Amino acid sequence: MTTALLKTKHDKLFDLLDYDGNGAIELADFEQLAADLVKAGTDNPHAQSAEAVFSAYRRAFERFAAHADTDRDGTIDRDEFHAAMATQADREARFDDIWGPTCDVEFDNVDVDGDGKLDRDEFATLMAGFGQTPVAASAGFDRLATDGAISREAYHQAWKTYVSSDDVTAGANAMMA
């Protein structure tokens, strides 16, 4: 059973992934998210190529749709999304398989200095791509950072926690304020 907190978080995530706001997640939505991430990494010498970003997002859509698009119409509506998220909540392997590569390209495209950690500004750039305000991104950074940065592993874990935890005190909840 999905808790009220998880439903709220999943609704926010659905709204983020439904980039064009038409009520369904489609490949075009993922491609637009990828295009925004490519733009965010334009001045980053460590950013992955545009094709690598688009490839990771296409792969994530295809793998998630294989699980979530139960009527096989090429789109994932809100009900399908909630059903899929409820079944994957405690399956970290599925998270790693579907979303791990997108977490990596997101991280790489904003890690400007290539140190394997996100500082406050890098994290704010990334979160802006997810529609977060600078204030919300700063609050999220404060909840997730250790020693003044967010490691790649911590970024992955934060997303896993965001999509699966009903702990109201989890710092990852601040990712999508």
GIRA-V183809 format. One record per residue. N is the residue number from 0. RES is the residue in one small letter. SS is DSSP state (A for helix, B for strand, O for the rest). OMEGA is omega as a letter, one per 40 degrees, with the letter a starting at -180 (* if undefined). Layout:
((N:RES:SS:OMEGA) (N:RES:SS:OMEGA))
This chain:
((0:m:O:i) (1:t:O:i) (2:t:O:i) (3:a:A:i) (4:l:A:i) (5:l:A:i) (6:k:A:i) (7:t:A:i) (8:k:A:i) (9:h:A:i) (10:d:A:i) (11:k:A:i) (12:l:A:i) (13:f:A:a) (14:d:A:i) (15:l:A:a) (16:l:A:i) (17:d:O:a) (18:y:O:a) (19:d:O:i) (20:g:O:a) (21:n:O:i) (22:g:O:i) (23:a:B:i) (24:i:B:a) (25:e:O:i) (26:l:A:i) (27:a:A:i) (28:d:A:i) (29:f:A:i) (30:e:A:i) (31:q:A:i) (32:l:A:i) (33:a:A:i) (34:a:A:i) (35:d:A:i) (36:l:A:i) (37:v:A:i) (38:k:A:a) (39:a:A:a) (40:g:O:a) (41:t:O:a) (42:d:O:a) (43:n:O:i) (44:p:O:a) (45:h:O:a) (46:a:O:i) (47:q:O:a) (48:s:O:i) (49:a:A:a) (50:e:A:i) (51:a:A:i) (52:v:A:a) (53:f:A:i) (54:s:A:i) (55:a:A:a) (56:y:A:i) (57:r:A:i) (58:r:A:i) (59:a:A:i) (60:f:A:a) (61:e:A:a) (62:r:A:i) (63:f:A:i) (64:a:A:i) (65:a:A:i) (66:h:A:a) (67:a:A:a) (68:d:O:a) (69:t:O:i) (70:d:O:i) (71:r:O:i) (72:d:O:i) (73:g:O:i) (74:t:O:i) (75:i:B:i) (76:d:B:a) (77:r:A:i) (78:d:A:i) (79:e:A:i) (80:f:A:a) (81:h:A:i) (82:a:A:a) (83:a:A:a) (84:m:A:i) (85:a:A:a) (86:t:A:a) (87:q:A:a) (88:a:O:a) (89:d:O:a) (90:r:O:a) (91:e:A:i) (92:a:A:i) (93:r:A:i) (94:f:A:a) (95:d:A:a) (96:d:A:a) (97:i:A:a) (98:w:A:a) (99:g:A:i) (100:p:A:i) (101:t:A:i) (102:c:A:a) (103:d:A:a) (104:v:A:i) (105:e:A:a) (106:f:A:a) (107:d:A:a) (108:n:A:i) (109:v:A:i) (110:d:O:a) (111:v:O:a) (112:d:O:i) (113:g:O:a) (114:d:O:i) (115:g:O:i) (116:k:B:i) (117:l:B:i) (118:d:O:a) (119:r:A:a) (120:d:A:i) (121:e:A:i) (122:f:A:i) (123:a:A:i) (124:t:A:i) (125:l:A:a) (126:m:A:i) (127:a:A:i) (128:g:O:i) (129:f:O:i) (130:g:O:a) (131:q:O:i) (132:t:O:i) (133:p:A:i) (134:v:A:i) (135:a:A:i) (136:a:A:i) (137:s:A:i) (138:a:A:i) (139:g:A:i) (140:f:A:a) (141:d:A:a) (142:r:A:a) (143:l:A:a) (144:a:O:i) (145:t:B:a) (146:d:O:i) (147:g:O:a) (148:a:B:i) (149:i:B:i) (150:s:B:i) (151:r:A:a) (152:e:A:i) (153:a:A:i) (154:y:A:i) (155:h:A:a) (156:q:A:i) (157:a:A:i) (158:w:A:i) (159:k:A:a) (160:t:A:a) (161:y:A:a) (162:v:A:a) (163:s:A:a) (164:s:O:i) (165:d:O:i) (166:d:O:a) (167:v:O:a) (168:t:O:a) (169:a:O:i) (170:g:A:a) (171:a:A:i) (172:n:A:a) (173:a:A:a) (174:m:A:a) (175:m:A:a) (176:a:O:*))
